[in-house]
Amino acid sequence: MDTPQVDVVVVGAGLAGLAAARRLVEAGASVAVVEARERVGGRTHTLVHEGATIDVGGQWIGPGQPRMLALARELGVATFPTPLGGKQVLDLAGTLSSYAGTIPKVGIAHLLQLQLALTLIERIRKGVPPEAPWDAPGAAALDGQTLLGWVRRHLPSSVVRQLLTPTVRTVFGADPGELSMLHFAHYVASAGGFMPLVDTEGGFQELRLVDGAQAFSEGLADRVGRERVHLGRPVRGVSQDDDGVTVHTDDGDLRGGHAIVAMPLGLLDRLRWAPALPPLRDQLHQRCPMGATVKVFCAYARPFWRDAGLSGEAVCTEGPISVVFDNTAPGGPPMLLAFVTGTPARDWASRPQAARLQAVLDLLARYFGPEAATPVWTHEQDWVTDPWAGGCPITLFPPGTLSVFGPVLREPVGRVHWAGTETATRCTGFMEGAVTSGERAADEVIAARR
Ligand SMILES: Cc1cc2nc3c(=O)[nH]c(=O)nc-3n(C[C@H](O)[C@H](O)[C@H](O)COP(=O)(O)OP(=O)(O)OC[C@H]3O[C@@H](n4cnc5c(N)ncnc54)[C@H](O)[C@@H]3O)c2cc1C
């Protein structure tokens, strides 16, 4: 085969690929980053509307994400606090109520069960090592059931089950019946607990980015060197031999001594691999679907929900919306953001556009008053139909996957190393996990090259 053109080819210019490339360049390696899209950032993508940024992909960071906070300082990506104050709306199977804080007002019996659920989840997650969930005591049993099955067994309250659905749909883009309990527990363990995942103040939703989350990738791409980042070149296959790795694109091949593949795990089965991947790795790729998330943004002339003492947050148990947030950015128009996630998101695109928007506006008007029905601007971002994400926000591990195939998640195959938020040991699924996974993969290659 040909002599490698660069030391390392990185596939994917999301946060993981760019963080890997940046570390390699700083270590003196020659690098080529190959990206399918015409932009960097992957599952982070920032639009600008009326001078304010709108993150149609990942958008929040929080105190539990030290690598992102450090990167924000380094790259000059300013943060601002997520708007707080006012009451949240709960739509519990059509019955509306409002509440302050994180825990909704439901009857005392349900609250006790909710507390029990949190205690049990906390106990389980403490036994799950974030770097090796397959080594958790009882890993096979946890992985042999869905989150829904576990909840049904331990929590008889139907209200608790109803409340769980929008939370899980928003975090995973999937319904509780789709995830293995081990995946759920690992996700919570790698985030440091369940409450940080769902909390705004002190949690993962505390801060937003003034310039948008894509600014992280733009900053990293500058440090890598734009001439090294090849946009608009979908990788179709990867072959390797004793001397290097060839990455095949429609516009020609790129060859490196090593490769770091930093694509969503759920898309890796779409590439041709030569020689064939080892069976466990191949079957891991076959088993991992992507979640389903659609974000719907509605801008208004004024933040009328605040007049009514409402925060702009809502939780809806029956869909199609799962949660709503006040998405107003400094200097931008007042804005609500509705998440359509899990089952309702999957066939969203097959419904007429006007009917989709109307379904969202009807619910917003129910929660926040009639003014919500007349936005001055809307934008819908459907990640399910995005060919280079295949769904979002993350890859799912259905029952029987993580405990059996997890051990090969980060294991290099010859000269091919793996990055991407799904391979992270901390904050897997988040931007933090993406960046740290890229840096870990780069360190592996640097060590291998020595
Ligand atoms: C709607 C949504 C909301 C989210 N909310 C948050 C949040 O608030 N906070 C948070 O921390 N995280 C959030 N996330 C998750 C976060 O955005 C991701 O964890 C992170 O961006 C993943 O980075 P990555 O580099 O691992 O993968 P990606 O960003 O997916 O990067 C992979 C790259 O590979 C490219 N690619 C794919 N196929 C090919 C191919 N064949 N050839 C070449 N390139 C290819 C893709 O185009 C992409 O650029 C959210 C994600 C979404 C979509």
The ligand as a Tripos MOL2 file, in Angstrom:
@<TRIPOS>MOLECULE
LIG
   53    58     1     0     0
SMALL
NO_CHARGES

@<TRIPOS>ATOM
      1 C1        -30.8340   18.3530   19.8470 C.3       1 LIG1
      2 C2        -29.6170   18.0940   20.6830 C.ar      1 LIG1
      3 C3        -29.5280   18.6190   21.9430 C.ar      1 LIG1
      4 C4        -28.3920   18.3880   22.7200 C.ar      1 LIG1
      5 N1        -28.2680   19.0340   23.9160 N.ar      1 LIG1
      6 C5        -27.0780   19.0080   24.5480 C.ar      1 LIG1
      7 C6        -26.8040   19.9090   25.6010 C.ar      1 LIG1
      8 O1        -27.6170   20.7810   25.9110 O.2       1 LIG1
      9 N2        -25.6110   19.8010   26.2480 N.ar      1 LIG1
     10 C7        -24.6550   18.8980   25.8650 C.ar      1 LIG1
     11 O2        -23.5730   18.8660   26.4610 O.2       1 LIG1
     12 N3        -24.8790   18.0590   24.8360 N.ar      1 LIG1
     13 C8        -26.0490   18.1240   24.1500 C.ar      1 LIG1
     14 N4        -26.2470   17.3560   23.0520 N.ar      1 LIG1
     15 C9        -25.2600   16.3350   22.7210 C.3       1 LIG1
     16 C10       -23.9850   16.9320   22.1120 C.3       1 LIG1
     17 O3        -24.3280   17.8380   21.1040 O.3       1 LIG1
     18 C11       -23.1620   15.7770   21.5770 C.3       1 LIG1
     19 O4        -22.8460   14.9030   22.6400 O.3       1 LIG1
     20 C12       -21.8350   16.1910   20.9630 C.3       1 LIG1
     21 O5        -21.9530   17.3190   20.1400 O.3       1 LIG1
     22 C13       -21.3080   14.9990   20.1760 C.3       1 LIG1
     23 O6        -20.0580   15.2940   19.5970 O.3       1 LIG1
     24 P1        -19.2810   14.1630   18.8050 P.3       1 LIG1
     25 O7        -18.0900   14.8230   18.2180 O.co2     1 LIG1
     26 O8        -19.1130   12.9720   19.6470 O.co2     1 LIG1
     27 O9        -20.2760   13.7120   17.6400 O.3       1 LIG1
     28 P2        -20.8560   14.6020   16.4150 P.3       1 LIG1
     29 O10       -21.0840   15.9990   16.8480 O.co2     1 LIG1
     30 O11       -22.0160   13.8530   15.8820 O.co2     1 LIG1
     31 O12       -19.6680   14.5870   15.3880 O.3       1 LIG1
     32 C14       -19.4980   13.5590   14.4520 C.3       1 LIG1
     33 C15       -19.1460   14.1670   13.1260 C.3       1 LIG1
     34 O13       -18.9940   13.1130   12.1760 O.3       1 LIG1
     35 C16       -19.5470   13.5430   10.9620 C.3       1 LIG1
     36 N5        -19.8630   12.3880   10.1430 N.ar      1 LIG1
     37 C17       -20.8890   11.5280   10.2570 C.ar      1 LIG1
     38 N6        -20.8090   10.6050    9.3000 N.ar      1 LIG1
     39 C18       -19.6990   10.8840    8.5760 C.ar      1 LIG1
     40 C19       -19.0860   10.2750    7.4500 C.ar      1 LIG1
     41 N7        -19.5810    9.1930    6.8650 N.pl3     1 LIG1
     42 N8        -17.9500   10.8510    6.9580 N.ar      1 LIG1
     43 C20       -17.4140   11.9590    7.5360 C.ar      1 LIG1
     44 N9        -17.9650   12.5630    8.5890 N.ar      1 LIG1
     45 C21       -19.0910   12.0240    9.1080 C.ar      1 LIG1
     46 C22       -20.7690   14.3280   11.3700 C.3       1 LIG1
     47 O14       -21.2030   15.1900   10.3490 O.3       1 LIG1
     48 C23       -20.2440   15.0750   12.5820 C.3       1 LIG1
     49 O15       -19.7120   16.3310   12.2400 O.3       1 LIG1
     50 C24       -27.3620   17.5740   22.2410 C.ar      1 LIG1
     51 C25       -27.4420   17.0550   20.9580 C.ar      1 LIG1
     52 C26       -28.5450   17.3290   20.1800 C.ar      1 LIG1
     53 C27       -28.5750   16.8520   18.7770 C.3       1 LIG1
@<TRIPOS>BOND
     1     1     2 1
     2     2     3 ar
     3     2    52 ar
     4     3     4 ar
     5     4     5 ar
     6     4    50 ar
     7     5     6 ar
     8     6     7 ar
     9     6    13 1
    10     7     8 2
    11     7     9 ar
    12     9    10 ar
    13    10    11 2
    14    10    12 ar
    15    12    13 ar
    16    13    14 ar
    17    14    15 1
    18    14    50 ar
    19    15    16 1
    20    16    17 1
    21    16    18 1
    22    18    19 1
    23    18    20 1
    24    20    21 1
    25    20    22 1
    26    22    23 1
    27    23    24 1
    28    24    25 2
    29    24    26 1
    30    24    27 1
    31    27    28 1
    32    28    29 2
    33    28    30 1
    34    28    31 1
    35    31    32 1
    36    32    33 1
    37    33    34 1
    38    33    48 1
    39    34    35 1
    40    35    36 1
    41    35    46 1
    42    36    37 ar
    43    36    45 ar
    44    37    38 ar
    45    38    39 ar
    46    39    40 ar
    47    39    45 ar
    48    40    41 1
    49    40    42 ar
    50    42    43 ar
    51    43    44 ar
    52    44    45 ar
    53    46    47 1
    54    46    48 1
    55    48    49 1
    56    50    51 ar
    57    51    52 ar
    58    52    53 1
@<TRIPOS>SUBSTRUCTURE
     1 LIG1         1 GROUP 0 **** ****
